C-alpha cells in the first residue's frame, strides 16, 4: 500500500474522530463521574465497539442494513433508546458531598458495567456501520488485493479511535478534581445527560442516506 494512500485515510479518520459524538460524550461523562477508574474500561469498550462495527461492515452487515429498512429501523431505535436511557440516568444521578461519598459512588459503577455501556453504544450505532461502508471505499485501490487494505485500514482506525477516546477520558478525569462542588457536579450531570438524550433523539431521527 502506498504511504500517501495510508496517510490520506489516517488524516481523514483523525479529523472525523476528533468531533465528539455520543460515544465520546459517554466517555467524558464516565471520566467526570469516576475519574481514571473509568478510563481503561471505557476506552476498551470503545475499541471493541468500533472493532465490531467496522468488522461487521467489512463482512457486509452495512450493506444489509442499507438494503433492509426494517432491520435498520430496529437497530436504530434500540441504539437511540439506550442513549436516551443513559442520558436520563446521568441527569438524575446524585451528586457527592465529599471525597468519601464520591469514592463510594464510584465503586458502585463496576468497570465491567462501564465497559458494557460503551461497547453497546459504539457497536449498536447503525450510522457507524453505514459510515464505514461509505468511508472505506474512498481510500481503496481496486487494482490491489482487497483484504490486506481493509485489515490495515481497520487496524489504523481502531488505533486512532482508541487513542482519541483515551485522550478525552484522561482530560476529563484530570478536570474532575475541579468540579468537586455539588453545584458544579449537578450542572455537569445535567449538561452531559441532556447531550446524551439529544444524541439519542438525533439518532432516532436519522434516516438512511442522510449525510
ZADO-1210 file (C-alpha; in nm, 4 decimals, padded with zeros to 6 digits):
<atoms>
<atom x="00.0000" y="00.0000" z="00.0000" code="UNK" pos="1"/>
<atom x="00.1461" y="00.3415" z="-00.0958" code="UNK" pos="2"/>
<atom x="00.2285" y="00.5624" z="00.2007" code="UNK" pos="3"/>
<atom x="00.0188" y="00.8511" z="00.0678" code="UNK" pos="4"/>
<atom x="-00.2866" y="00.6238" z="00.0497" code="UNK" pos="5"/>
<atom x="-00.2479" y="00.5292" z="00.4156" code="UNK" pos="6"/>
<atom x="-00.1751" y="00.8871" z="00.5240" code="UNK" pos="7"/>
<atom x="-00.4896" y="01.0141" z="00.3497" code="UNK" pos="8"/>
<atom x="-00.7019" y="00.7569" z="00.5330" code="UNK" pos="9"/>
<atom x="-00.5334" y="00.8237" z="00.8672" code="UNK" pos="10"/>
<atom x="-00.5771" y="01.2003" z="00.8345" code="UNK" pos="11"/>
<atom x="-00.9440" y="01.1745" z="00.7376" code="UNK" pos="12"/>
<atom x="-01.0097" y="00.9298" z="01.0225" code="UNK" pos="13"/>
<atom x="-00.8364" y="01.1512" z="01.2780" code="UNK" pos="14"/>
<atom x="-01.0429" y="01.4538" z="01.1776" code="UNK" pos="15"/>
<atom x="-01.3659" y="01.2547" z="01.1917" code="UNK" pos="16"/>
<atom x="-01.2820" y="01.1028" z="01.5317" code="UNK" pos="17"/>
<atom x="-01.1893" y="01.4380" z="01.6845" code="UNK" pos="18"/>
<atom x="-01.5512" y="01.5562" z="01.6500" code="UNK" pos="19"/>
<atom x="-01.7280" y="01.4454" z="01.9718" code="UNK" pos="20"/>
<atom x="-02.0200" y="01.2090" z="01.9172" code="UNK" pos="21"/>
<atom x="-02.2403" y="01.0028" z="02.1514" code="UNK" pos="22"/>
<atom x="-01.9557" y="00.7639" z="02.2325" code="UNK" pos="23"/>
<atom x="-01.7141" y="01.0395" z="02.3352" code="UNK" pos="24"/>
<atom x="-01.9864" y="01.2148" z="02.5355" code="UNK" pos="25"/>
<atom x="-02.0352" y="00.8959" z="02.7338" code="UNK" pos="26"/>
<atom x="-01.6592" y="00.8503" z="02.7791" code="UNK" pos="27"/>
<atom x="-01.6321" y="01.2033" z="02.9171" code="UNK" pos="28"/>
<atom x="-01.9348" y="01.1554" z="03.1426" code="UNK" pos="29"/>
<atom x="-01.7885" y="00.8430" z="03.2999" code="UNK" pos="30"/>
<atom x="-01.4460" y="01.0020" z="03.3408" code="UNK" pos="31"/>
<atom x="-01.6003" y="01.3042" z="03.5136" code="UNK" pos="32"/>
<atom x="-01.8009" y="01.0797" z="03.7409" code="UNK" pos="33"/>
<atom x="-01.5413" y="00.8127" z="03.8204" code="UNK" pos="34"/>
<atom x="-01.2033" y="00.9545" z="03.7263" code="UNK" pos="35"/>
<atom x="-00.9222" y="00.7377" z="03.5929" code="UNK" pos="36"/>
<atom x="-01.1042" y="00.4278" z="03.7165" code="UNK" pos="37"/>
<atom x="-01.3388" y="00.4568" z="03.4196" code="UNK" pos="38"/>
<atom x="-01.0738" y="00.5407" z="03.1594" code="UNK" pos="39"/>
<atom x="-00.9458" y="00.1895" z="03.0926" code="UNK" pos="40"/>
<atom x="-01.2918" y="00.0314" z="03.0900" code="UNK" pos="41"/>
<atom x="-01.4475" y="00.2993" z="02.8704" code="UNK" pos="42"/>
<atom x="-01.1603" y="00.3056" z="02.6214" code="UNK" pos="43"/>
<atom x="-01.1687" y="-00.0756" z="02.5981" code="UNK" pos="44"/>
<atom x="-01.5431" y="-00.0589" z="02.5306" code="UNK" pos="45"/>
<atom x="-01.4932" y="00.1971" z="02.2546" code="UNK" pos="46"/>
<atom x="-01.2154" y="-00.0074" z="02.0951" code="UNK" pos="47"/>
<atom x="-01.4158" y="-00.3310" z="02.0926" code="UNK" pos="48"/>
<atom x="-01.7308" y="-00.1493" z="01.9790" code="UNK" pos="49"/>
<atom x="-01.5509" y="00.0120" z="01.6856" code="UNK" pos="50"/>
<atom x="-01.3905" y="-00.3223" z="01.6022" code="UNK" pos="51"/>
<atom x="-01.7337" y="-00.4880" z="01.5987" code="UNK" pos="52"/>
<atom x="-01.8943" y="-00.2177" z="01.3830" code="UNK" pos="53"/>
<atom x="-01.6060" y="-00.1974" z="01.1390" code="UNK" pos="54"/>
<atom x="-01.5704" y="-00.5747" z="01.1053" code="UNK" pos="55"/>
<atom x="-01.9461" y="-00.6141" z="01.0575" code="UNK" pos="56"/>
<atom x="-01.9346" y="-00.3523" z="00.7836" code="UNK" pos="57"/>
<atom x="-01.6473" y="-00.5306" z="00.6119" code="UNK" pos="58"/>
<atom x="-01.8408" y="-00.8563" z="00.6254" code="UNK" pos="59"/>
<atom x="-02.1445" y="-00.6982" z="00.4644" code="UNK" pos="60"/>
<atom x="-02.3723" y="-00.6055" z="00.7549" code="UNK" pos="61"/>
<atom x="-02.3569" y="-00.2432" z="00.6476" code="UNK" pos="62"/>
<atom x="-02.4877" y="-00.3372" z="00.3041" code="UNK" pos="63"/>
<atom x="-02.7614" y="-00.5464" z="00.4655" code="UNK" pos="64"/>
<atom x="-02.8678" y="-00.2542" z="00.6826" code="UNK" pos="65"/>
<atom x="-02.8679" y="-00.0258" z="00.3807" code="UNK" pos="66"/>
<atom x="-03.0955" y="-00.2690" z="00.1962" code="UNK" pos="67"/>
<atom x="-03.3268" y="-00.3668" z="00.4834" code="UNK" pos="68"/>
<atom x="-03.5393" y="-00.0811" z="00.6145" code="UNK" pos="69"/>
<atom x="-03.6864" y="-00.2992" z="00.8885" code="UNK" pos="70"/>
<atom x="-03.3515" y="-00.4134" z="01.0282" code="UNK" pos="71"/>
<atom x="-03.2074" y="-00.0643" z="01.0081" code="UNK" pos="72"/>
<atom x="-03.5064" y="00.0865" z="01.1888" code="UNK" pos="73"/>
<atom x="-03.4981" y="-00.1754" z="01.4647" code="UNK" pos="74"/>
<atom x="-03.1280" y="-00.1288" z="01.5332" code="UNK" pos="75"/>
<atom x="-03.1619" y="00.2486" z="01.5135" code="UNK" pos="76"/>
<atom x="-03.4381" y="00.2566" z="01.7754" code="UNK" pos="77"/>
<atom x="-03.2519" y="00.0201" z="02.0065" code="UNK" pos="78"/>
<atom x="-02.9410" y="00.2364" z="01.9962" code="UNK" pos="79"/>
<atom x="-03.1362" y="00.5615" z="02.0324" code="UNK" pos="80"/>
<atom x="-03.3373" y="00.4285" z="02.3268" code="UNK" pos="81"/>
<atom x="-03.0200" y="00.3161" z="02.5007" code="UNK" pos="82"/>
<atom x="-02.8602" y="00.6590" z="02.4605" code="UNK" pos="83"/>
<atom x="-03.1710" y="00.8287" z="02.5999" code="UNK" pos="84"/>
<atom x="-03.1769" y="00.5841" z="02.8927" code="UNK" pos="85"/>
<atom x="-02.8143" y="00.6645" z="02.9761" code="UNK" pos="86"/>
<atom x="-02.8844" y="01.0369" z="02.9445" code="UNK" pos="87"/>
<atom x="-03.1805" y="01.0188" z="03.1834" code="UNK" pos="88"/>
<atom x="-02.9712" y="00.8137" z="03.4259" code="UNK" pos="89"/>
<atom x="-02.6926" y="01.0727" z="03.4193" code="UNK" pos="90"/>
<atom x="-02.9405" y="01.3610" z="03.4545" code="UNK" pos="91"/>
<atom x="-03.0856" y="01.2022" z="03.7683" code="UNK" pos="92"/>
<atom x="-02.7517" y="01.0923" z="03.9139" code="UNK" pos="93"/>
<atom x="-02.6950" y="01.2182" z="04.2718" code="UNK" pos="94"/>
<atom x="-02.4007" y="01.4461" z="04.3422" code="UNK" pos="95"/>
<atom x="-02.1439" y="01.3687" z="04.6075" code="UNK" pos="96"/>
<atom x="-02.0929" y="01.5776" z="04.9171" code="UNK" pos="97"/>
<atom x="-01.7303" y="01.4887" z="04.9662" code="UNK" pos="98"/>
<atom x="-01.4400" y="01.2663" z="04.8702" code="UNK" pos="99"/>
<atom x="-01.5568" y="00.9623" z="05.0698" code="UNK" pos="100"/>
<atom x="-01.9038" y="00.9786" z="04.9169" code="UNK" pos="101"/>
<atom x="-01.7541" y="01.0158" z="04.5704" code="UNK" pos="102"/>
<atom x="-01.5406" y="00.7058" z="04.6209" code="UNK" pos="103"/>
<atom x="-01.8409" y="00.5027" z="04.7357" code="UNK" pos="104"/>
<atom x="-02.0413" y="00.6142" z="04.4339" code="UNK" pos="105"/>
<atom x="-01.7549" y="00.5316" z="04.2002" code="UNK" pos="106"/>
<atom x="-01.7266" y="00.1831" z="04.3466" code="UNK" pos="107"/>
<atom x="-02.0934" y="00.1180" z="04.2716" code="UNK" pos="108"/>
<atom x="-02.0305" y="00.1500" z="03.8969" code="UNK" pos="109"/>
<atom x="-01.8190" y="-00.1514" z="03.8085" code="UNK" pos="110"/>
<atom x="-01.5595" y="-00.1422" z="03.5346" code="UNK" pos="111"/>
<atom x="-01.7445" y="-00.4227" z="03.3579" code="UNK" pos="112"/>
<atom x="-02.0649" y="-00.2172" z="03.3524" code="UNK" pos="113"/>
<atom x="-01.8831" y="00.0876" z="03.2147" code="UNK" pos="114"/>
<atom x="-01.7184" y="-00.1302" z="02.9502" code="UNK" pos="115"/>
<atom x="-02.0533" y="-00.2833" z="02.8518" code="UNK" pos="116"/>
<atom x="-02.2243" y="00.0562" z="02.8210" code="UNK" pos="117"/>
<atom x="-01.9533" y="00.1962" z="02.5945" code="UNK" pos="118"/>
<atom x="-01.9419" y="-00.1192" z="02.3860" code="UNK" pos="119"/>
<atom x="-02.3174" y="-00.1209" z="02.3256" code="UNK" pos="120"/>
<atom x="-02.3348" y="00.2492" z="02.2391" code="UNK" pos="121"/>
<atom x="-02.0456" y="00.2162" z="01.9941" code="UNK" pos="122"/>
<atom x="-02.1360" y="-00.1162" z="01.8338" code="UNK" pos="123"/>
<atom x="-02.5142" y="-00.0637" z="01.8094" code="UNK" pos="124"/>
<atom x="-02.4883" y="00.2517" z="01.6040" code="UNK" pos="125"/>
<atom x="-02.6241" y="00.1772" z="01.2532" code="UNK" pos="126"/>
<atom x="-02.4850" y="00.5058" z="01.1284" code="UNK" pos="127"/>
<atom x="-02.1342" y="00.3789" z="01.2085" code="UNK" pos="128"/>
<atom x="-02.1944" y="00.0630" z="01.0069" code="UNK" pos="129"/>
<atom x="-02.3150" y="00.2590" z="00.7059" code="UNK" pos="130"/>
<atom x="-02.0423" y="00.5197" z="00.7505" code="UNK" pos="131"/>
<atom x="-01.7695" y="00.2594" z="00.7252" code="UNK" pos="132"/>
<atom x="-01.9333" y="00.1153" z="00.4137" code="UNK" pos="133"/>
<atom x="-01.9274" y="00.4597" z="00.2519" code="UNK" pos="134"/>
<atom x="-01.5965" y="00.5801" z="00.4013" code="UNK" pos="135"/>
<atom x="-01.3588" y="00.2928" z="00.3340" code="UNK" pos="136"/>
<atom x="-01.4117" y="00.2603" z="-00.0446" code="UNK" pos="137"/>
<atom x="-01.2882" y="00.6176" z="-00.0917" code="UNK" pos="138"/>
<atom x="-00.9370" y="00.5028" z="00.0035" code="UNK" pos="139"/>
<atom x="-00.9260" y="00.1555" z="-00.1516" code="UNK" pos="140"/>
<atom x="-00.7131" y="00.0761" z="-00.4540" code="UNK" pos="141"/>
<atom x="-00.9215" y="-00.1564" z="-00.6757" code="UNK" pos="142"/>
<atom x="-00.6082" y="-00.2750" z="-00.8516" code="UNK" pos="143"/>
<atom x="-00.4560" y="-00.4068" z="-00.5275" code="UNK" pos="144"/>
<atom x="-00.5667" y="-00.7041" z="-00.3122" code="UNK" pos="145"/>
<atom x="-00.8734" y="-00.6008" z="-00.1104" code="UNK" pos="146"/>
<atom x="-00.8392" y="-00.7741" z="00.2267" code="UNK" pos="147"/>
<atom x="-00.4852" y="-00.6562" z="00.3116" code="UNK" pos="148"/>
<atom x="-00.6033" y="-00.2980" z="00.2559" code="UNK" pos="149"/>
<atom x="-00.9133" y="-00.3488" z="00.4700" code="UNK" pos="150"/>
<atom x="-00.7131" y="-00.5017" z="00.7538" code="UNK" pos="151"/>
<atom x="-00.4584" y="-00.2187" z="00.7505" code="UNK" pos="152"/>
<atom x="-00.7331" y="00.0442" z="00.7465" code="UNK" pos="153"/>
<atom x="-00.9227" y="-00.1275" z="01.0266" code="UNK" pos="154"/>
<atom x="-00.6122" y="-00.1515" z="01.2455" code="UNK" pos="155"/>
<atom x="-00.5312" y="00.2136" z="01.1750" code="UNK" pos="156"/>
<atom x="-00.8819" y="00.3340" z="01.2556" code="UNK" pos="157"/>
<atom x="-00.9003" y="00.1298" z="01.5758" code="UNK" pos="158"/>
<atom x="-00.5661" y="00.2656" z="01.6987" code="UNK" pos="159"/>
<atom x="-00.6755" y="00.6231" z="01.6291" code="UNK" pos="160"/>
<atom x="-01.0192" y="00.5698" z="01.7862" code="UNK" pos="161"/>
<atom x="-00.8662" y="00.4173" z="02.0984" code="UNK" pos="162"/>
<atom x="-00.6135" y="00.6991" z="02.1323" code="UNK" pos="163"/>
<atom x="-00.8855" y="00.9599" z="02.0774" code="UNK" pos="164"/>
<atom x="-01.1101" y="00.8084" z="02.3471" code="UNK" pos="165"/>
<atom x="-00.8155" y="00.7775" z="02.5860" code="UNK" pos="166"/>
<atom x="-00.7199" y="01.1444" z="02.5447" code="UNK" pos="167"/>
<atom x="-01.0781" y="01.2576" z="02.6083" code="UNK" pos="168"/>
<atom x="-01.1064" y="01.0274" z="02.9114" code="UNK" pos="169"/>
<atom x="-00.7788" y="01.1402" z="03.0685" code="UNK" pos="170"/>
<atom x="-00.8569" y="01.5072" z="03.0090" code="UNK" pos="171"/>
<atom x="-01.1992" y="01.4712" z="03.1688" code="UNK" pos="172"/>
<atom x="-01.0565" y="01.2708" z="03.4606" code="UNK" pos="173"/>
<atom x="-00.7968" y="01.5408" z="03.5218" code="UNK" pos="174"/>
<atom x="-01.0642" y="01.8102" z="03.5178" code="UNK" pos="175"/>
<atom x="-01.2698" y="01.6073" z="03.7647" code="UNK" pos="176"/>
<atom x="-01.0740" y="01.7499" z="04.0570" code="UNK" pos="177"/>
<atom x="-01.2032" y="02.0978" z="03.9806" code="UNK" pos="178"/>
<atom x="-01.5702" y="02.0002" z="03.9889" code="UNK" pos="179"/>
<atom x="-01.5983" y="01.8571" z="04.3399" code="UNK" pos="180"/>
<atom x="-01.8527" y="02.1215" z="04.4384" code="UNK" pos="181"/>
<atom x="-02.2048" y="01.9711" z="04.4349" code="UNK" pos="182"/>
<atom x="-02.3417" y="02.2584" z="04.2266" code="UNK" pos="183"/>
<atom x="-02.0779" y="02.2122" z="03.9575" code="UNK" pos="184"/>
<atom x="-02.1261" y="01.8344" z="03.9582" code="UNK" pos="185"/>
<atom x="-02.5006" y="01.8770" z="03.9223" code="UNK" pos="186"/>
<atom x="-02.4537" y="02.1119" z="03.6271" code="UNK" pos="187"/>
<atom x="-02.2099" y="01.8690" z="03.4640" code="UNK" pos="188"/>
<atom x="-02.4553" y="01.5806" z="03.5105" code="UNK" pos="189"/>
<atom x="-02.7415" y="01.7824" z="03.3664" code="UNK" pos="190"/>
<atom x="-02.5400" y="01.9043" z="03.0674" code="UNK" pos="191"/>
<atom x="-02.3964" y="01.5586" z="02.9940" code="UNK" pos="192"/>
<atom x="-02.7360" y="01.3943" z="03.0367" code="UNK" pos="193"/>
<atom x="-02.9009" y="01.6479" z="02.8077" code="UNK" pos="194"/>
<atom x="-02.6358" y="01.5934" z="02.5404" code="UNK" pos="195"/>
<atom x="-02.6798" y="01.2158" z="02.5549" code="UNK" pos="196"/>
<atom x="-03.0593" y="01.2477" z="02.5372" code="UNK" pos="197"/>
<atom x="-03.0219" y="01.4859" z="02.2439" code="UNK" pos="198"/>
<atom x="-02.7854" y="01.2419" z="02.0725" code="UNK" pos="199"/>
<atom x="-03.0445" y="00.9676" z="02.1191" code="UNK" pos="200"/>
<atom x="-03.3190" y="01.1826" z="01.9727" code="UNK" pos="201"/>
<atom x="-03.0997" y="01.2733" z="01.6754" code="UNK" pos="202"/>
<atom x="-03.0083" y="00.9083" z="01.6244" code="UNK" pos="203"/>
<atom x="-03.3751" y="00.8120" z="01.6251" code="UNK" pos="204"/>
<atom x="-03.4493" y="01.0731" z="01.3592" code="UNK" pos="205"/>
<atom x="-03.1506" y="00.9938" z="01.1392" code="UNK" pos="206"/>
<atom x="-03.2528" y="00.8462" z="00.8053" code="UNK" pos="207"/>
<atom x="-03.0625" y="00.6152" z="00.5747" code="UNK" pos="208"/>
<atom x="-02.8793" y="00.8112" z="00.3141" code="UNK" pos="209"/>
<atom x="-02.8602" y="01.1221" z="00.5342" code="UNK" pos="210"/>
<atom x="-02.5239" y="01.2980" z="00.5293" code="UNK" pos="211"/>
</atoms>
